[in-house]
Amino acid sequence: MYSSVVLLGLLCFCGAFADDVLVFTDANFGDEIAKYETILVKFYAPWCGHCKRLAPEYERAATTLKKQDPPVALAKVDCTVETNVCSKHGVSGYPTLKVFKNGELAKDYSGPREADGIVKYMVREAGPVSKKLESADDARNFLNKASVGVIGFFESESSSLAKAFLKVADKLSDVRFAHTISKEVKEELKQTEDGIVLFRPKVLQSKFEDAEVRCEETSSEKIQSFIQGESLGLCGERTMSNAENFQKPLFVAYFNVDYVKNPKGTNYWRNRVMKVGKKIKDEGETVYFAISGLDEMSRELEECGIEDRNGDKPVVCAWNAKNQKFKMTEEFSMDSFEQFVRDVLAGKVEAYMKSEPIPEDNDTPGKVKVVVGKNFDEIVNNEDKDVLIEFYAPWCGHCKSLAPKYDELAEKLKDEENVVIAKMDATANDVPPNYEVRGFPTIYFAPKGNKSTPKKYEGGREVDDFVKYLSKEATDGLKSVSKDSKKKKKDKNVEL
């Protein structure tokens, strides 16, 4: 629990950034949005947990982007108050982020939800996808960064290779791109022929992989694939903004990664991961490695069940191709890490599952069944039952509104032996990958005999809406509903 002093400090810290996020309303949205060549707008609800987590990241990004050349603006709209503008732009979940250019909606924001990722995404939106290098100084400045840079060397910007290169640059927002037709630049970087070269920054260079890698591909699809693979390297720095780019099976070492204040210490552990990684990959194994910062990825460590993370030595979490999680319980050393990698690849390590305790009383007729990670298979994947399951978050306002109706539905269908009404706290339990949950509540119907491809429920949220849906979708129909219908029809005839 935070002390009042710490809480006051946190409030002051957030307040330092809050003024840099513009506030738009129904009354001023049209006039204000037209003032900006490029702007990102966040549509949110104050009660939304995802919105609360995004808020400080969004505010930090706004402060950074305000100082860019040219500056990029960030704005927000409270959809619980400004209902007209939110309705006009089709906002149905929170937070929703959209990019506007010159007063018009340009696209839905598809980037990261942390400050650095938002900054990178919006800088690219506001500027050219590839920087043109005119001189040796331009080239040195471009490469004098702590991240991978890709440069296209061309005789003409209208060549087919240049066009393919720029097409790829427009798609990959996590990589820095530049191009040149300058002889001075080519001489400075010792490039004697046209082509595309990936340059690793000095801080990431090691004896385990080449500092420069030339792409021999010519089609945009193959160029993109090459850059996506090589930009991460043997052991890339994995952040919230690029985490989805890493393939699996993946082994991540978490520690105090800091290439600004402590590059030597950061590479001390990274080189140990790389040495093990190169040894195993050279044996022909398809496996990937990364390092991540403890603080930035703290929520991911919680998802992996790793609580001991003092930062003195790395802690490790892994994912296999099925997206199952594995945590390394031994203290990190090159030997223990290598053994862990080999054991996971060989299927000798039990997967970790995030789960609340299984409820003791979960069989009362007419009550919504509570599903947790550990009993998901038993309840939802029961091949003898149709299951309607709600994935919810305790803080979600829409979920709270649905709760009494969902309880009423369970009571109404208490005599249906083959239909289960269930719910799962998706913030406290692992959700299987075939259930895509991006907002709350999300509801799926899992029919018996076909549990691998559940159907997402898109209907109304009144009790009658659910009953009508289940009457149609339930494998054996709804017997109690059929009886009620017959009874009502009979009563109506008697009245006549």
Residue pairs with C-beta under 8 A, 6 or more apart in sequence:
2 10
14 55
14 56
14 59
16 63
17 56
17 59
17 60
17 62
17 63
18 59
20 59
20 62
20 63
20 66
20 74
21 42
21 58
21 59
21 62
21 74
21 75
21 76
22 32
22 73
22 74
22 75
22 76
23 75
23 76
23 77
24 32
24 33
24 41
24 75
24 76
24 77
24 82
24 85
25 77
25 81
25 82
25 85
26 82
26 83
26 84
26 85
29 77
29 82
29 85
30 103
32 75
33 39
33 41
33 75
33 100
33 103
34 102
34 103
36 73
36 100
36 102
36 103
37 70
37 101
37 102
37 126
38 72
38 73
38 99
38 100
38 101
38 106
38 122
38 125
38 126
39 72
39 73
39 74
39 75
39 99
39 100
39 101
40 72
40 73
40 74
40 75
40 97
40 98
40 99
40 100
40 109
40 118
40 122
40 125
41 74
41 75
41 76
41 77
41 97
41 98
41 99
41 100
42 51
42 54
42 58
42 74
42 75
42 76
42 77
42 95
42 96
42 97
43 76
43 77
43 79
43 86
43 89
43 91
43 94
43 95
43 96
43 97
43 98
44 51
44 54
44 55
44 76
44 77
44 78
44 79
44 94
44 95
44 96
45 51
45 78
45 79
45 80
45 94
45 397
46 78
46 80
47 80
47 395
47 396
47 397
48 94
48 95
48 395
48 396
48 397
49 393
49 395
49 396
49 427
50 94
50 95
50 439
51 94
51 95
53 113
54 95
54 113
57 113
57 114
57 115
57 118
58 74
58 76
58 115
58 118
60 115
61 74
61 115
61 116
61 118
61 119
61 122
62 73
62 74
64 115
64 119
65 71
65 72
65 73
65 74
65 118
65 119
65 122
65 123
66 72
66 73
68 119
68 123
68 126
70 126
70 127
72 122
72 123
72 125
72 126
74 118
74 122
77 85
77 86
79 86
79 91
79 94
89 96
89 98
89 105
93 438
93 439
94 439
96 108
97 108
97 109
98 105
98 106
98 107
98 108
98 109
99 105
99 106
99 107
99 108
99 109
99 122
99 125
100 106
106 125
109 121
111 117
111 118
111 120
111 121
111 122
111 173
111 241
112 118
112 120
112 121
112 239
112 240
112 241
112 242
113 240
114 239
114 240
114 241
114 296
116 239
116 240
116 241
117 239
117 240
117 241
117 242
120 173
120 174
120 241
121 173
121 241
124 173
129 166
129 169
129 170
129 177
130 152
130 165
130 166
130 169
130 177
130 178
130 179
131 138
131 142
131 176
131 177
131 178
131 179
132 178
132 179
132 180
133 139
133 142
133 151
133 178
133 179
133 180
133 182
133 185
134 180
134 182
134 185
135 182
135 184
135 185
136 184
136 185
136 187
136 188
138 178
138 180
138 185
139 151
139 178
139 180
139 185
139 188
139 189
140 188
142 149
142 151
142 176
142 178
143 149
143 189
143 199
143 201
145 176
145 201
146 201
146 203
146 204
146 259
146 260
147 176
147 201
148 175
148 176
148 198
148 199
148 200
148 201
148 204
148 231
148 233
149 175
149 176
149 177
149 178
149 198
149 199
149 201
150 169
150 175
150 176
150 177
150 178
150 196
150 197
150 198
150 199
150 227
150 231
151 177
151 178
151 179
151 180
151 189
151 196
151 197
151 199
152 161
152 162
152 165
152 166
152 177
152 178
152 179
152 180
152 195
152 196
153 179
153 180
153 185
153 186
153 189
153 191
153 193
153 194
153 195
153 196
153 197
154 161
154 162
154 165
154 179
154 180
154 181
154 194
155 181
155 194
156 162
156 181
157 179
157 181
159 194
160 218
161 194
161 195
161 196
161 218
162 179
164 218
164 219
164 220
164 223
165 177
165 179
165 196
165 220
165 223
166 179
167 220
168 177
168 220
168 223
168 224
168 227
169 175
169 177
171 224
172 224
172 227
172 228
174 231
174 241
174 242
174 245
175 227
175 231
180 186
186 192
189 197
191 197
195 214
195 215
195 216
196 214
196 215
196 217
196 223
196 227
197 212
197 213
197 214
197 215
198 212
198 213
198 214
198 215
198 227
198 230
198 231
199 211
199 212
200 209
200 210
200 211
200 212
200 233
203 259
203 263
203 267
204 233
204 237
205 211
206 267
206 270
206 271
206 274
208 234
208 271
208 274
208 275
208 277
208 278
209 233
209 234
209 274
209 278
213 230
215 223
215 226
215 227
215 230
217 223
217 225
217 226
228 245
232 242
232 245
232 246
232 288
232 290
234 274
234 277
234 278
234 281
234 289
235 270
235 273
235 274
235 277
235 289
235 290
235 291
236 242
236 246
236 290
236 291
237 257
237 259
237 290
237 291
237 292
238 246
238 252
238 290
238 291
238 292
238 297
239 292
239 293
239 296
239 297
240 296
240 297
243 297
243 300
246 288
246 290
247 288
248 288
248 319
248 320
248 321
248 323
249 286
249 287
249 288
249 318
249 319
249 320
249 321
249 344
249 345
250 287
250 288
250 289
250 290
250 318
250 319
251 273
251 277
251 287
251 288
251 289
251 290
251 316
251 318
251 337
251 340
251 341
251 344
252 289
252 290
252 291
252 292
252 297
252 316
252 317
252 318
253 269
253 270
253 273
253 289
253 290
253 291
253 292
253 314
253 315
253 316
253 332
253 337
254 291
254 292
254 293
254 294
254 297
254 301
254 306
254 309
254 314
254 315
254 316
254 317
255 266
255 269
255 291
255 293
255 294
255 311
255 313
255 314
255 315
256 262
256 265
256 266
256 293
256 294
256 295
256 311
257 266
257 291
257 292
257 293
257 294
258 265
258 266
258 293
259 266
266 291
269 291
269 313
269 314
270 291
272 334
272 337
273 289
273 291
273 314
273 337
274 289
275 334
276 289
276 334
276 337
276 338
276 341
277 287
277 289
279 338
280 287
280 338
280 341
280 342
281 287
285 345
287 341
287 345
291 314
292 300
294 301
294 309
294 311
294 315
298 309
300 317
301 309
301 315
301 317
303 325
303 354
303 430
304 317
304 325
304 327
304 352
305 325
305 327
305 352
305 354
306 315
306 317
306 327
308 315
309 315
313 331
313 332
314 332
315 327
315 328
315 332
316 327
316 328
316 332
316 337
316 340
317 325
317 326
317 327
317 328
318 325
318 326
318 327
318 328
318 340
318 341
318 344
319 325
319 326
320 326
320 344
320 351
322 433
323 433
324 351
325 351
325 352
325 353
325 430
326 344
326 349
326 350
326 351
326 352
327 352
328 336
328 337
328 340
330 336
330 339
330 340
340 349
343 349
353 373
353 374
353 430
354 373
354 428
354 429
354 430
355 372
355 373
355 374
355 429
355 430
356 372
356 373
356 425
356 428
356 429
357 372
357 374
358 372
358 374
358 375
359 370
359 372
362 369
362 370
362 375
365 414
365 415
366 410
366 411
366 414
367 407
367 410
367 411
368 406
368 407
368 410
368 421
368 422
368 423
369 379
369 420
369 421
369 422
369 423
370 422
370 423
370 424
371 379
371 380
371 389
371 422
371 423
371 424
371 429
372 424
372 425
372 428
372 429
373 429
373 430
376 424
376 429
376 432
379 385
379 387
379 420
379 422
380 387
380 389
380 420
380 422
380 446
380 451
381 446
381 451
382 420
382 448
383 448
383 449
383 451
384 418
384 448
385 418
385 419
385 420
385 448
386 418
386 419
386 420
386 445
386 446
386 447
386 448
386 470
386 473
386 474
386 475
386 476
387 419
387 420
387 422
387 445
387 446
388 419
388 420
388 421
388 422
388 443
388 444
388 445
388 446
388 457
388 466
388 470
389 422
389 423
389 424
389 435
389 443
389 444
389 445
389 446
390 399
390 402
390 406
390 422
390 423
390 424
390 441
390 442
390 443
391 423
391 424
391 426
391 431
391 435
391 437
391 440
391 441
391 442
391 443
391 444
392 399
392 402
392 423
392 424
392 425
392 426
392 440
392 441
393 399
393 425
393 426
393 427
393 440
394 425
394 427
396 440
396 441
398 440
398 441
399 440
399 441
402 441
402 461
405 461
405 462
405 463
405 466
406 421
406 423
408 463
409 421
409 463
409 466
409 467
410 421
412 463
412 467
412 480
413 419
413 421
413 467
413 470
413 478
413 480
415 479
415 480
416 474
416 478
416 479
416 480
418 448
418 474
418 475
418 476
419 470
419 474
419 478
424 431
426 437
426 440
426 442
431 437
434 452
434 453
434 454
435 442
435 444
435 454
436 442
436 456
442 456
443 456
443 457
444 454
444 455
444 456
444 457
445 454
445 455
445 457
445 469
445 470
445 473
446 454
446 455
447 454
447 455
447 473
447 474
447 475
448 475
449 475
455 473
457 469
459 465
459 466
459 468
459 469
467 478
467 481
470 478
471 477
471 478
471 481
